[in-house]
């Protein structure tokens, strides 16, 4: 299924974008948004993080389109306007973390069917960095990749790790894996948390931009993950840690104040990624592409330079 889908251009502040519904191989309806460049320099696949959606990447998409690239962004299952898989739509639930690869396959098939210009590139944030790395390890035909705060491990205190593994397994056996994981909130972080001390961005304007989205469009809001999401995400991070990095140019940006993902796992991988480079963003929080304009443009500018050099 490829049918027109709604798109909140009034919230995105991005390039002219057309959104479409796609149906995955297991019948889940997801959404993609395509913005066309003017120079046919290639296509940038933007893979958002957990709880994110197409419109949130309006500013980065605008930078890529102005540089001549098409962009294709996705609403993963259980977030944005895609189908929610829990009885409570505010719980970020998946049956298996690897099911996100079905969303990726639908996204890539759409790009193939629409003959989006090649070469193809990837920009992957947080959870999208985990999904994207799996796709690359399995042979996705990308020419180069840029990661921002990739979720190759989840940051938590050492004493919590045994509980984070054991409790979700028990809840799954009891048929309760779809329920909200402990220590998380059913509310959207952006509406529940104040700007001061938030873990997403150091820029008050971008925090207000993101909050405005979830206030204007409730379906953009999402609370914490389910037990099963947590269990299978941890398992996927561990599984990926044993896989070699693909042979392609890669940049990885991480905020110096990162508090959400495991930076040790990031350093370990990027240290051994042939053709890869890790860049710390001074003063930034987890969402480096949602920082002040000068920081965002440094990152998208580096990505554009990388993509242009290998086109």
RAZI-V193991 format. One record per residue. PHI is phi in radians with two decimals (NA if undefined). D_FIRST is the distance of its C-alpha to the first C-alpha in whole Angstrom. Layout:
PHI&D_FIRST / PHI&D_FIRST
This chain:
NA&0 / -2.31&4 / -2.21&6 / -1.02&10 / -2.18&11 / -1.18&15 / -2.56&17 / -1.60&21 / -1.07&23 / -1.16&26 / -1.70&26 / -1.27&25 / 0.95&28 / -2.08&26 / -1.30&24 / -1.05&22 / -2.28&19 / -1.91&15 / -1.87&13 / -2.44&9 / -1.48&7 / -2.18&5 / -1.98&6 / -1.37&9 / -1.12&11 / -1.80&13 / 1.51&10 / -1.49&11 / -1.56&9 / -2.11&10 / -2.22&11 / -2.21&12 / -2.21&15 / -1.99&16 / -2.11&19 / -1.61&21 / -1.44&24 / -1.86&27 / -2.04&29 / 0.91&26 / -1.42&28 / 2.41&25 / -2.23&22 / -1.78&22 / -1.50&20 / -1.74&21 / -1.91&21 / -1.23&22 / -1.55&24 / -1.10&24 / 1.39&24 / -1.66&23 / -2.77&20 / -0.99&19 / -1.07&21 / -1.08&24 / -1.75&24 / -1.03&25 / -1.16&28 / -1.04&28 / -1.05&25 / -1.05&27 / -1.07&30 / -1.19&27 / -1.13&26 / -1.12&30 / -1.47&31 / 1.82&28 / -1.73&25 / -1.27&22 / -2.23&20 / -2.39&17 / -2.09&17 / -2.26&15 / -1.67&15 / -1.12&16 / -0.92&15 / 1.24&18 / -2.69&19 / 1.04&18 / -1.64&16 / -1.23&14 / -1.00&14 / -1.62&18 / -1.90&19 / -1.97&23 / -0.97&24 / -1.72&26 / -1.16&23 / -1.49&26 / -1.63&26 / -1.43&24 / -2.07&23 / -2.38&21 / -1.30&22 / -2.58&23 / -1.07&23 / -1.14&22 / -1.11&18 / -1.08&18 / -1.16&18 / -1.20&14 / -1.15&13 / -1.05&15 / -1.08&14 / -1.14&10 / -1.10&12 / -1.16&14 / -1.12&11 / -1.04&10 / -1.07&14 / -1.17&14 / -1.13&12 / -1.48&13 / 0.93&17 / -1.13&18 / -1.06&21 / -1.83&23 / -1.27&25 / -1.85&23 / -2.31&24 / -2.27&24 / -2.14&25 / -2.27&25 / -1.94&27 / 0.89&28 / -0.99&25 / -1.07&23 / -1.21&26 / -1.26&26 / -1.08&23 / -1.15&23 / -1.10&26 / -1.04&25 / -1.08&22 / -1.19&25 / -1.05&27 / -1.51&25 / 1.82&25 / -1.01&22 / -1.51&23 / -1.78&24 / -1.51&28 / -2.79&29 / -2.45&28 / -2.19&30 / -1.86&30 / -2.26&31 / 0.82&32 / -1.14&30 / -1.49&30 / -1.73&32 / -3.02&34 / -1.85&34 / -1.28&38 / -2.80&40 / -1.09&43 / -1.00&45 / -1.22&46 / -1.52&43 / -1.06&41 / -1.03&42 / -1.18&41 / -1.12&37 / -1.51&37 / -1.37&39 / -1.09&38 / -1.06&34 / -1.13&35 / -1.11&37 / -1.12&35 / -1.12&32 / -1.12&34 / -1.53&35 / 1.31&31 / -2.04&32 / -1.14&29 / -1.42&27 / -1.38&30 / -1.11&31 / -1.15&33 / -1.13&37 / 1.42&38 / -2.07&35 / -1.98&34 / -1.32&31 / -1.50&32 / -1.10&30 / -0.99&32 / -1.22&32 / -1.62&34 / -1.59&36 / -1.70&38 / -1.34&40 / -1.10&40 / -1.07&43 / 1.46&43 / -1.21&39 / -1.77&37 / -1.75&35 / -2.62&36 / -1.61&40 / -1.78&39 / -1.15&39 / -1.18&38 / -1.28&34 / -1.11&35 / -1.16&35 / -1.05&32 / -1.20&30 / -1.12&32 / -1.05&31 / -1.04&27 / -1.29&27 / -1.32&30 / -1.40&28 / -2.28&24 / -0.96&25 / -1.19&21 / -1.39&22 / -1.41&25 / -2.70&25 / -1.53&28 / -1.30&30 / -1.45&28 / -1.43&28 / -0.98&31 / -1.20&28 / -0.99&26 / -1.07&30 / -1.06&31 / -1.33&28 / -1.19&28 / -1.07&32 / -1.12&31 / -1.17&29 / -1.06&31 / -1.14&34 / -1.10&32 / -1.17&31 / -1.10&35 / -1.62&36 / -1.66&34 / -1.23&35 / -1.26&33 / -1.18&32 / -1.47&34 / -2.79&32 / -1.11&34 / -2.58&33 / -2.04&34 / -2.34&34 / -1.89&35 / -2.38&37 / -1.19&38 / -1.18&42 / -1.81&42 / -0.95&39 / -2.24&39 / -1.94&35 / -1.83&35 / -1.44&37 / -1.28&39 / -1.11&41 / -1.07&38 / -1.13&37 / -1.08&40 / -1.04&40 / -1.21&37 / -1.22&38 / -1.08&42 / -1.88&41 / -1.47&38 / -1.17&39 / 1.49&38 / -1.88&37 / -2.53&39 / -1.74&39 / -2.20&40 / -1.50&41 / -1.83&40 / -1.08&44 / 1.42&43 / -1.49&40 / -1.65&38 / -1.15&35 / -1.69&32 / -1.16&34 / -1.46&31 / -2.05&32 / -1.60&36 / -1.02&38 / -0.98&37 / -1.15&39 / -1.26&38 / -0.96&34 / -1.25&35 / -1.13&37 / -1.27&34 / -1.14&32 / -1.13&35 / -1.13&35 / -1.11&32 / -1.09&32 / -1.12&35 / -1.10&34 / -1.11&31 / -1.16&33 / -1.29&36 / -1.97&33 / -1.17&31
